[in-house]
Amino acid sequence: SMLSGAGGAAPFLFGVGLTSIKTALADVWTQRVVEHRPLENFDLRRVSIFALYGLLYLGVVQYALWAVLFPRLFPSATAFAALPFAAKLRDGAGQRAVLGQLAIDQGLHWPFAAIPAFHVMKGLGERRSVLASLRSCRAVWLSDVKACWAVWIPAGLINFGFMPIALR
């Protein structure tokens, strides 16, 4: 497919570009649909900051984590992702690799890096200081972690269990 072709040919550039655009569009959607913001009050600075977050954090940092570090920590993960489903059910080492990646991603990465980074970038978009942003993060941290887990633990099982490294 076109998506896997683009991701396979230049996975890093594809990933950082896609996450930057996706994150910017998520803020456009939030401003228009959730906040009902008219176009004349549209905050392009905030969209730009979220695009930067998508590029740098969701693109560069997560690429380094998922496509560089995880394959080194879990060498069986790449082959496991390519196996047919029936073979995955018999591959205990591959299943442990998926769970190990998920544990690091959701037990360390998201609670202690990604969520605080999101709040800092969100705060910058709202013209707040880094310290004020981290304080607001602390106030909602547990609920953010629970919400993250509700979505990203099941999604992580799919991501780490089935997706080729280049498309993560």
CYANA upper distance limits for C-alpha pairs under 8 A (distance plus 0.5 A):
  1 SER  CA      5 GLY  CA      6.54
  2 MET  CA      6 ALA  CA      6.60
  3 LEU  CA      7 GLY  CA      6.60
  4 SER  CA      8 GLY  CA      6.26
  4 SER  CA    167 LEU  CA      7.52
  5 GLY  CA      9 ALA  CA      6.55
  6 ALA  CA     10 ALA  CA      6.92
  6 ALA  CA     11 PRO  CA      7.75
  6 ALA  CA     14 PHE  CA      7.09
  7 GLY  CA     11 PRO  CA      4.98
  7 GLY  CA     12 PHE  CA      8.38
  7 GLY  CA     14 PHE  CA      6.01
  7 GLY  CA     15 GLY  CA      7.65
  7 GLY  CA    166 ALA  CA      6.32
  7 GLY  CA    167 LEU  CA      6.42
  8 GLY  CA    166 ALA  CA      6.32
  8 GLY  CA    167 LEU  CA      8.10
 10 ALA  CA     14 PHE  CA      6.40
 11 PRO  CA     15 GLY  CA      6.33
 11 PRO  CA    166 ALA  CA      5.67
 11 PRO  CA    167 LEU  CA      7.63
 12 PHE  CA     16 VAL  CA      6.68
 12 PHE  CA     59 GLY  CA      8.41
 12 PHE  CA     60 VAL  CA      8.29
 12 PHE  CA     63 TYR  CA      7.41
 12 PHE  CA    166 ALA  CA      8.30
 13 LEU  CA     17 GLY  CA      6.39
 14 PHE  CA     18 LEU  CA      6.42
 15 GLY  CA     19 THR  CA      6.55
 15 GLY  CA     59 GLY  CA      6.30
 15 GLY  CA     63 TYR  CA      7.83
 15 GLY  CA    167 LEU  CA      7.99
 15 GLY  CA    168 ARG  CA      8.49
 16 VAL  CA     20 SER  CA      6.50
 16 VAL  CA     54 GLY  CA      7.70
 16 VAL  CA     55 LEU  CA      5.55
 16 VAL  CA     56 LEU  CA      7.92
 16 VAL  CA     58 LEU  CA      7.82
 16 VAL  CA     59 GLY  CA      4.45
 16 VAL  CA     60 VAL  CA      6.69
 16 VAL  CA     63 TYR  CA      8.45
 17 GLY  CA     21 ILE  CA      6.74
 17 GLY  CA     55 LEU  CA      7.08
 17 GLY  CA     59 GLY  CA      7.90
 18 LEU  CA     22 LYS  CA      6.42
 18 LEU  CA     59 GLY  CA      8.46
 19 THR  CA     23 THR  CA      6.36
 19 THR  CA     51 ALA  CA      8.45
 19 THR  CA     54 GLY  CA      5.47
 19 THR  CA     55 LEU  CA      6.56
 19 THR  CA     58 LEU  CA      6.69
 19 THR  CA     59 GLY  CA      6.17
 20 SER  CA     24 ALA  CA      6.70
 20 SER  CA     50 PHE  CA      8.17
 20 SER  CA     51 ALA  CA      5.17
 20 SER  CA     52 LEU  CA      6.99
 20 SER  CA     53 TYR  CA      7.65
 20 SER  CA     54 GLY  CA      4.55
 20 SER  CA     55 LEU  CA      4.90
 20 SER  CA     58 LEU  CA      8.23
 20 SER  CA     59 GLY  CA      7.52
 21 ILE  CA     25 LEU  CA      6.60
 21 ILE  CA     51 ALA  CA      6.82
 21 ILE  CA     54 GLY  CA      7.85
 22 LYS  CA     26 ALA  CA      6.62
 22 LYS  CA     51 ALA  CA      8.37
 22 LYS  CA     54 GLY  CA      7.90
 23 THR  CA     27 ASP  CA      7.01
 23 THR  CA     50 PHE  CA      6.41
 23 THR  CA     51 ALA  CA      6.07
 23 THR  CA     53 TYR  CA      8.08
 23 THR  CA     54 GLY  CA      5.76
 24 ALA  CA     28 VAL  CA      6.84
 24 ALA  CA     47 VAL  CA      5.80
 24 ALA  CA     48 SER  CA      7.32
 24 ALA  CA     50 PHE  CA      5.95
 24 ALA  CA     51 ALA  CA      5.01
 24 ALA  CA     54 GLY  CA      7.89
 25 LEU  CA     29 TRP  CA      6.56
 25 LEU  CA     47 VAL  CA      8.32
 26 ALA  CA     30 THR  CA      6.62
 27 ASP  CA     31 GLN  CA      6.55
 27 ASP  CA     46 ARG  CA      8.23
 27 ASP  CA     47 VAL  CA      6.32
 27 ASP  CA     50 PHE  CA      7.44
 28 VAL  CA     32 ARG  CA      6.67
 28 VAL  CA     47 VAL  CA      7.10
 29 TRP  CA     33 VAL  CA      6.06
 29 TRP  CA     34 VAL  CA      7.73
 30 THR  CA     34 VAL  CA      5.37
 30 THR  CA     35 GLU  CA      6.70
 31 GLN  CA     35 GLU  CA      5.44
 31 GLN  CA     36 HIS  CA      6.74
 31 GLN  CA     37 ARG  CA      5.97
 31 GLN  CA     42 PHE  CA      7.60
 31 GLN  CA     43 ASP  CA      8.47
 32 ARG  CA     36 HIS  CA      5.33
 32 ARG  CA     37 ARG  CA      5.62
 32 ARG  CA     38 PRO  CA      7.45
 32 ARG  CA     39 LEU  CA      8.43
 33 VAL  CA     37 ARG  CA      8.14
 37 ARG  CA     41 ASN  CA      6.77
 37 ARG  CA     42 PHE  CA      6.84
 38 PRO  CA     42 PHE  CA      6.88
 43 ASP  CA     47 VAL  CA      7.10
 44 LEU  CA     48 SER  CA      6.58
 45 ARG  CA     49 ILE  CA      6.73
 45 ARG  CA    125 GLY  CA      7.16
 46 ARG  CA     50 PHE  CA      6.73
 46 ARG  CA    122 LYS  CA      8.34
 46 ARG  CA    125 GLY  CA      5.04
 46 ARG  CA    126 GLU  CA      7.69
 47 VAL  CA     51 ALA  CA      6.61
 48 SER  CA     52 LEU  CA      6.66
 49 ILE  CA     53 TYR  CA      6.70
 49 ILE  CA    121 MET  CA      7.15
 49 ILE  CA    122 LYS  CA      8.28
 49 ILE  CA    124 LEU  CA      7.98
 49 ILE  CA    125 GLY  CA      6.48
 50 PHE  CA     54 GLY  CA      6.58
 50 PHE  CA    121 MET  CA      7.48
 50 PHE  CA    122 LYS  CA      7.93
 50 PHE  CA    125 GLY  CA      8.24
 51 ALA  CA     55 LEU  CA      6.62
 52 LEU  CA     56 LEU  CA      6.42
 52 LEU  CA     57 TYR  CA      8.45
 53 TYR  CA     57 TYR  CA      5.78
 53 TYR  CA     58 LEU  CA      7.06
 53 TYR  CA    118 PHE  CA      7.99
 53 TYR  CA    121 MET  CA      7.13
 54 GLY  CA     58 LEU  CA      5.25
 54 GLY  CA     59 GLY  CA      6.29
 55 LEU  CA     59 GLY  CA      5.23
 55 LEU  CA     60 VAL  CA      6.98
 56 LEU  CA     60 VAL  CA      5.48
 56 LEU  CA     61 VAL  CA      7.01
 57 TYR  CA     61 VAL  CA      5.36
 57 TYR  CA     62 GLN  CA      6.99
 57 TYR  CA    114 ALA  CA      8.21
 57 TYR  CA    117 ALA  CA      8.31
 58 LEU  CA     62 GLN  CA      5.80
 58 LEU  CA     63 TYR  CA      8.07
 59 GLY  CA     63 TYR  CA      6.32
 60 VAL  CA     64 ALA  CA      6.69
 61 VAL  CA     65 LEU  CA      6.73
 62 GLN  CA     66 TRP  CA      6.24
 62 GLN  CA     67 ALA  CA      8.32
 63 TYR  CA     67 ALA  CA      5.72
 63 TYR  CA     68 VAL  CA      7.38
 63 TYR  CA    168 ARG  CA      8.25
 64 ALA  CA     68 VAL  CA      5.45
 64 ALA  CA     69 LEU  CA      6.66
 65 LEU  CA     69 LEU  CA      5.43
 65 LEU  CA     70 PHE  CA      6.54
 66 TRP  CA     70 PHE  CA      5.74
 66 TRP  CA     71 PRO  CA      7.85
 66 TRP  CA    165 ILE  CA      7.83
 66 TRP  CA    168 ARG  CA      7.36
 67 ALA  CA     71 PRO  CA      6.87
 67 ALA  CA    165 ILE  CA      6.08
 67 ALA  CA    166 ALA  CA      7.33
 67 ALA  CA    168 ARG  CA      7.82
 68 VAL  CA     72 ARG  CA      7.18
 69 LEU  CA     73 LEU  CA      6.70
 70 PHE  CA     74 PHE  CA      6.19
 70 PHE  CA     75 PRO  CA      8.36
 70 PHE  CA    101 GLN  CA      7.12
 71 PRO  CA     75 PRO  CA      5.61
 71 PRO  CA     76 SER  CA      8.17
 71 PRO  CA     77 ALA  CA      6.91
 71 PRO  CA     78 THR  CA      7.21
 74 PHE  CA     97 ALA  CA      6.09
 74 PHE  CA    100 GLY  CA      8.35
 74 PHE  CA    101 GLN  CA      8.16
 76 SER  CA     80 PHE  CA      6.61
 76 SER  CA     93 ALA  CA      7.69
 76 SER  CA     94 GLY  CA      6.36
 76 SER  CA     97 ALA  CA      7.30
 77 ALA  CA     81 ALA  CA      6.66
 77 ALA  CA     94 GLY  CA      6.40
 77 ALA  CA     97 ALA  CA      6.26
 77 ALA  CA     98 VAL  CA      7.26
 77 ALA  CA    160 PHE  CA      8.01
 77 ALA  CA    161 GLY  CA      8.21
 78 THR  CA     82 ALA  CA      7.38
 78 THR  CA    164 PRO  CA      7.39
 78 THR  CA    165 ILE  CA      7.14
 79 ALA  CA     83 LEU  CA      7.10
 80 PHE  CA     88 LYS  CA      7.19
 80 PHE  CA     91 ASP  CA      8.29
 80 PHE  CA     94 GLY  CA      5.86
 80 PHE  CA     95 GLN  CA      8.48
 80 PHE  CA    161 GLY  CA      7.47
 80 PHE  CA    162 PHE  CA      8.26
 81 ALA  CA    160 PHE  CA      7.46
 81 ALA  CA    161 GLY  CA      5.63
 81 ALA  CA    162 PHE  CA      4.92
 81 ALA  CA    163 MET  CA      6.41
 81 ALA  CA    164 PRO  CA      6.63
 82 ALA  CA    162 PHE  CA      7.22
 82 ALA  CA    163 MET  CA      8.26
 82 ALA  CA    164 PRO  CA      7.43
 83 LEU  CA     87 ALA  CA      6.50
 83 LEU  CA     88 LYS  CA      6.61
 84 PRO  CA     88 LYS  CA      6.91
 85 PHE  CA     89 LEU  CA      7.08
 86 ALA  CA     90 ARG  CA      7.54
 87 ALA  CA     91 ASP  CA      6.90
 88 LYS  CA     92 GLY  CA      8.44
 88 LYS  CA     94 GLY  CA      7.67
 88 LYS  CA     95 GLN  CA      7.75
 89 LEU  CA     95 GLN  CA      8.46
 91 ASP  CA     95 GLN  CA      6.79
 92 GLY  CA     96 ARG  CA      6.67
 93 ALA  CA     97 ALA  CA      6.73
 94 GLY  CA     98 VAL  CA      6.83
 95 GLN  CA     99 LEU  CA      6.83
 95 GLN  CA    161 GLY  CA      8.22
 96 ARG  CA    100 GLY  CA      6.45
 97 ALA  CA    101 GLN  CA      6.66
 98 VAL  CA    102 LEU  CA      6.65
 98 VAL  CA    157 LEU  CA      7.33
 98 VAL  CA    160 PHE  CA      5.97
 98 VAL  CA    161 GLY  CA      6.27
 99 LEU  CA    103 ALA  CA      6.46
 99 LEU  CA    157 LEU  CA      8.20
100 GLY  CA    104 ILE  CA      6.81
101 GLN  CA    105 ASP  CA      6.50
101 GLN  CA    160 PHE  CA      7.53
102 LEU  CA    106 GLN  CA      6.30
102 LEU  CA    107 GLY  CA      8.14
102 LEU  CA    153 ILE  CA      7.52
102 LEU  CA    156 GLY  CA      6.62
102 LEU  CA    157 LEU  CA      7.57
102 LEU  CA    160 PHE  CA      7.89
103 ALA  CA    107 GLY  CA      5.57
103 ALA  CA    108 LEU  CA      7.89
104 ILE  CA    108 LEU  CA      5.71
104 ILE  CA    109 HIS  CA      6.69
105 ASP  CA    109 HIS  CA      5.27
105 ASP  CA    110 TRP  CA      6.59
106 GLN  CA    110 TRP  CA      5.82
106 GLN  CA    111 PRO  CA      7.32
106 GLN  CA    149 TRP  CA      7.35
106 GLN  CA    152 TRP  CA      8.05
106 GLN  CA    153 ILE  CA      7.50
107 GLY  CA    111 PRO  CA      7.05
108 LEU  CA    112 PHE  CA      6.23
108 LEU  CA    113 ALA  CA      7.96
109 HIS  CA    113 ALA  CA      5.77
109 HIS  CA    114 ALA  CA      6.66
110 TRP  CA    114 ALA  CA      5.03
110 TRP  CA    115 ILE  CA      6.15
110 TRP  CA    145 VAL  CA      8.06
110 TRP  CA    148 CYS  CA      8.36
111 PRO  CA    115 ILE  CA      6.21
111 PRO  CA    116 PRO  CA      8.04
111 PRO  CA    141 TRP  CA      8.30
111 PRO  CA    145 VAL  CA      6.40
112 PHE  CA    116 PRO  CA      7.03
113 ALA  CA    117 ALA  CA      6.47
114 ALA  CA    118 PHE  CA      6.54
115 ILE  CA    119 HIS  CA      6.85
115 ILE  CA    137 CYS  CA      8.24
115 ILE  CA    141 TRP  CA      8.15
115 ILE  CA    144 ASP  CA      7.95
115 ILE  CA    145 VAL  CA      8.22
116 PRO  CA    120 VAL  CA      6.72
116 PRO  CA    134 LEU  CA      7.10
116 PRO  CA    137 CYS  CA      6.74
117 ALA  CA    121 MET  CA      6.72
118 PHE  CA    122 LYS  CA      6.50
119 HIS  CA    123 GLY  CA      6.41
119 HIS  CA    133 SER  CA      6.28
119 HIS  CA    134 LEU  CA      7.16
119 HIS  CA    136 SER  CA      8.07
119 HIS  CA    137 CYS  CA      6.30
120 VAL  CA    124 LEU  CA      6.68
120 VAL  CA    130 VAL  CA      6.14
120 VAL  CA    133 SER  CA      5.65
120 VAL  CA    134 LEU  CA      6.90
121 MET  CA    125 GLY  CA      6.75
122 LYS  CA    126 GLU  CA      6.86
122 LYS  CA    133 SER  CA      8.15
123 GLY  CA    127 ARG  CA      6.56
123 GLY  CA    128 ARG  CA      5.41
123 GLY  CA    129 SER  CA      7.24
123 GLY  CA    130 VAL  CA      7.45
123 GLY  CA    132 ALA  CA      8.12
123 GLY  CA    133 SER  CA      5.56
124 LEU  CA    128 ARG  CA      5.92
124 LEU  CA    129 SER  CA      7.16
124 LEU  CA    130 VAL  CA      7.73
124 LEU  CA    133 SER  CA      8.35
128 ARG  CA    132 ALA  CA      6.72
128 ARG  CA    133 SER  CA      6.93
129 SER  CA    133 SER  CA      6.62
130 VAL  CA    134 LEU  CA      6.66
131 LEU  CA    135 ARG  CA      6.73
132 ALA  CA    136 SER  CA      6.81
133 SER  CA    137 CYS  CA      6.65
134 LEU  CA    138 ARG  CA      6.67
135 ARG  CA    139 ALA  CA      6.96
136 SER  CA    140 VAL  CA      7.17
137 CYS  CA    141 TRP  CA      5.89
138 ARG  CA    142 LEU  CA      8.46
140 VAL  CA    144 ASP  CA      6.55
141 TRP  CA    145 VAL  CA      6.60
142 LEU  CA    146 LYS  CA      6.70
143 SER  CA    147 ALA  CA      6.61
144 ASP  CA    148 CYS  CA      6.46
145 VAL  CA    149 TRP  CA      6.57
146 LYS  CA    150 ALA  CA      6.67
147 ALA  CA    151 VAL  CA      7.09
148 CYS  CA    152 TRP  CA      6.14
148 CYS  CA    153 ILE  CA      8.26
149 TRP  CA    153 ILE  CA      5.65
150 ALA  CA    154 PRO  CA      7.82
151 VAL  CA    155 ALA  CA      6.79
152 TRP  CA    156 GLY  CA      5.90
153 ILE  CA    157 LEU  CA      6.83
154 PRO  CA    158 ILE  CA      7.26
155 ALA  CA    159 ASN  CA      6.54
156 GLY  CA    160 PHE  CA      6.23
156 GLY  CA    161 GLY  CA      8.25
157 LEU  CA    161 GLY  CA      5.98
157 LEU  CA    162 PHE  CA      8.40
158 ILE  CA    162 PHE  CA      5.91
158 ILE  CA    163 MET  CA      7.41
159 ASN  CA    163 MET  CA      5.59
159 ASN  CA    168 ARG  CA      6.87
160 PHE  CA    168 ARG  CA      8.38
163 MET  CA    167 LEU  CA      6.78
163 MET  CA    168 ARG  CA      6.75
164 PRO  CA    168 ARG  CA      7.19
